[in-house]
Structures are given as structure tokens and as C-alpha cells.
Amino acid sequence: MKLKRKKIIKIAIDSPAAAGAGTLAKAISKYYNLFYLDTGKIYRLIAYLKLKFPSKFNLSFLRKRIKKLKIKDLENKSLISDKVGLEASIISKNTSIRKLVHSFQINCAYNPPKKYYGSCLDGRDITYKIIPDAEFKFFITANIKTRALRRFNELKKLKKKIDYKEVLKSIKKRDKSDYNRKISPLKRTKDSVLINTTNLTKKACFLKIKKIIDKELQK
């Protein structure tokens, strides 16, 4: 769908791990021709770099990496592992790293490439920290067993040897960290629309969000 230039929009999405926010955000971005950024992948990339280059890992090293960062770098399949995910949760508590990442995220949100009609970012603190003035805010969630099963199946497709119980344990640990950290914790803001994907298909979720956006854009 093509939007008129005066209809440039910013969409902010927050969610716990494996709730389906990334899939929805990609679909919405493609439909409305928005620049999409999975902000969680940035922390996963940093975690991956820390694990791969422990002796080189510092703020100077990160600045250079983020300066050269390309969206395709976030598609590295190694970033999906639970080990990287848990490390990312720890790294996201670091104030200096968050400032560095936030600067990059804000620039993507407010200055998307000219070929796009706006931006769509998903993560943990997008609705109140990165794009507090977003035209559309959503909080995507699902029950923890459903989320664990989704992540388990996702890892299985990548031929990862993983046990469902371990994935469930990892998701629980990640939730505790995301919701309770002192810096930019995961939370639903009062102006965010709650979308529970537990019993909804991908198409049903997409149509639900599309209906909300279209209604507002037609005003």
C-alpha cells in the first residue's frame, strides 16, 4: 500500500521474546512501505560480537561496528541462539551501550531512507523511549508456553539441537530480565494497543493491526 507523503508514519512495537512481534512488524512494514528495524537484533549482534571477540570488545570497538552497521548484518542466523539471547539481555542493561544503540535506533526511526514512507521499530522500549510520539503503538504478547514452542520450532528449523524445556527456561529467564531491569524495562504504555497472538494466526494478527492503522489514516 502506498501512502501519501503527508501521511508519513512511525510505528512503535514492544513485546517479550518470541511473541511474534518481528513477523508482524515485517509484514506491516512491507505493506505500508516502511523502513523496518528489529532493535533486539542489534543487542543480539553486540552479544554475538562480545562472545566472538572477547579480547577486542569495548565501546570503541562497538562504535566502529555500529557506524558500519547494515541491516543485512542483523540477519545472521547465529544471532537467534539462546546463548546469544541471554547475553543480549545482560548487555542491554549497560548504560553506555544503550546510549550508543539508542542513538542509532532514533536516527533510523526519524530519518528513514527517502524511498520509505516512515518507519516501524520493534523491541522492548520503543513505545516510550525511542519513539514516544509514534502515531501507532502496539504491545504484542502471547502466553509463555506458546512463545517457548515458537522459539523451539524456530531453532529446530535451523537444525539446532535444543530441548523444549531448556527453551522454556531460557524464555522465563529472559522475561524476568526484560521486565525487571532498571534501565528501560519492558512495559506496556497506556497508549499502546494490546495484541495477544496466542490463539491468532499470523494473518489474523496482521489484519487486526492493519484495521487499526487504516482506520486512523482515513481520518
Summary of the structure (lengths in Angstrom):
residues: 219
radius of gyration: 17.0
end to end distance: 16.7
largest distance: 54.8
contacts: 686
relative contact order: 0.21
helix: 57%
strand: 12%
